[in-house]
Amino acid sequence: MSKLAKCLMIQGCTSDAGKSMLVAGLCRIFKRKGIAVAPFKPQNMALNSAVSSEGGEIGRAQALQAVACGIPASTHFNPVLLKPSSDQKSQVIINGKVANILDAKNFSSIKPMAFEAVLASYQHLRENYQLILIEGAGSPAEVNLRKNDIANMGFAEAVDCPVILVADIDRGGVFAHLTGTINLLSESEQARIKGTVINKFRGHIGLLQSGVDWLESYSDKPVLGVLPYVKELKLDAEDAINLTPSASSGLIKIKVPILSRISNHTDFDPLKWHPDVDLEFVAPGQSLVGADLIILPGTKNVLQDCQLLQDSNWQQDIKKHLRYGGKLVGICGGFQMLGMKLNDPQHIESNNDTMPGLGLLDFETELYPEKQLKQVSGQFSFDGFHGDIQGYEIHCGISTGPALSNAFSTITDQNNHRYSEGVVSADGQIIGSYIHGLFEHQHSLQALLTWVSGKQIVAQDWSQIREQELDRFADCLEQHLDIEAIEEIIAQSNG
């Protein structure tokens, strides 16, 4: 395309204000209008991630937004991803690959390290699409971070992009959030905000109208829409775990411990919304007893979280669960914990050279600097169940040992490398796998739920549900947003 793409940036007053979902919904609206649209998030901090078509790592939200656009996920959509491994350290991923480990005191160095890559990816997208919908990070009014900001106004000012500011009324204080955020910005940044959106409103709009009128008068900016609270929206969260009760009190009880660095918990969305499943995320100090299936999730610090399991009652709960015939699944880091040892001689995630695993299966794992980043597909086979499987791998560790001779699946990655993956215990009670997305596909979900329950379970392909939910949310936005005004803002953008 000879003409550069138009642009619009969505910034939020807080984290989890609705930026990711608003961008996803707008992506689907403009895709349905026949516009070549792409998402972009300059810098993301999240432990939910996905593998792009190039074999790089990006935020889970940008992968969802790519689905909304009807295009393959690309590292250009999220050139900088920060993955905290502790309260003081974060892995820095640039252009899909690990570039550095930063501690908190050196976080300001992210701009000289990464901004060139951000601008290069943005330019690439502008040359190949008609519209770029950009998501900010956190709040633009974090005064302690503004000097080296590349995620919000620091980016918008650099590329001359208009901004819409969104706030979540469900948190309370929505007018203070919006006016306070605007007031903390510079004059040029205030002028860059072309309108506001109020998100997650419950009740009759008449109760809010006087506040909307005041806000428009006080801020001299239009309120472009008041979005209702959308119930049971089955779309991937960027980071926060959805702790609302499961959609069903179904016949299969599944418990997932909330590890300190839990990652890719969106893996379990298809379980949360399945009518035959009662899924519970279990906080530290609470019991894992009483489940039909316990799932050990992925984690950004597998040694630390394996220690958490061993220091709490959770390890004893797991052993009791297995003694009584319960099923256990480990995904990614949770898979690594099932073995005899976890080795980190290069201190990739911890200060420990080695520590014991849960000792449930005869294998061990060593962490390496180079991540395994793969999109995979193939066939699973366990306990008499067979079928197709598809997903992606994101992990530092390589697992080896006798137990792995009884593999869970045989898969092929994007480079046509075919290999055995995962493990099934000799007694058929335990499954371990590196594959994220295990529960998203109809064959593997049905087989795993039937394995747990002993009853024939029917499941729908999660990708179909995701498409339906994107359309449902886009319909909601078209009803409650002033799309024509948003199109006019976009038309006047630098393009």
Secondary structure, DSSP 8 states (H G I E B T S, - for coil): --S--EEEEEEESSTTSSHHHHHHHHHHHHHHTT--EEEE-SEEE-S-EEE-TTS-EEEHHHHHHHHHHTS---GGG-SEEEEESSSSEEEEEETTEEEEEEEGGGGGGHHHHHHHHHHHHHHHHHHH-SEEEEE--S-TT-TTTGGG--SSHHHHHHHT--EEEEEEGGGS-HHHHHHHHHHTS-HHHHHHEEEEEEEEE-S-GGGTHHHHHHHHHHH-S-EEEEEE--TT--S--SSS---S--S---SEEEEEE--TTEE-GGGGHHHHT-TTEEEEEE-TTS--TT-SEEEE-EES-HHHHHHHHHHSSHHHHHHHHHHTT-EEEEETHHHHHTSSEEE-TT-SS-S-SEEE---SSS-EEEEEEEEEEEEEEEEEEETTEEEEEEEEEEEEEEEESGGGGS-SEEEEETT--EEEE-EE-TTS-EEEE--BTTTTSHHHHHHHHHHHHSS------HHHHHHHHHHHHHHHHHHHB-HHHHHHHHHTS--
